[in-house]
Amino acid sequence: MNLKDIGKALAGKGLPILGSLLGGSIGEKAGNMIAGVLGCEPTPESISSTLENNPELYVDLKKYEMENKKDLQALQIQETGMYLADIQSARNRETEITKATGKRDWFLYGLAAAIIVGFFVLTAVFLIHPPKETTILIMLISNMAANTTLVLAYFFGSSKGSSDKNTKMIEGAGK
């Protein structure tokens, strides 16, 4: 078991803030906090084992979450800031390369095009000539679909940005 799995379990038990922190990029820091509340070692195995053997400790975690809600939300904001800074860094990369060299990084565009075209070609090939072993098909299509999603998110923005835009539109419509 890893911290992300424990985070999902905590979110399912009514601990959304702690769960989201464990599943994110600052999971180790959140894991240390949770281990401190539980009185166990700050390892995924120890946290998981302690919660399995003492389900009443979920109440202690809920109490901790409620008492430290502002601090935990500040950590969530910090994590979101790190995520957005990473995206911005990727966007700035292209701008800086263009400024430095005077031309675009065509390798980036070529690789992106190869992934997108490869996804559609692979899908078409498997639709026309389905393999006898479907596990291979599922693995290849899944990997290509994931990579296609990453390419589209890089060039056209992430679902987080779209979600934020939709939230702002809904809030604006309600005013």
Helices and strands as residue ranges (DSSP letters): H 3-12, H 16-23, H 27-38, H 44-53, H 57-67, H 69-101, H 106-128, H 134-156, H 159-173
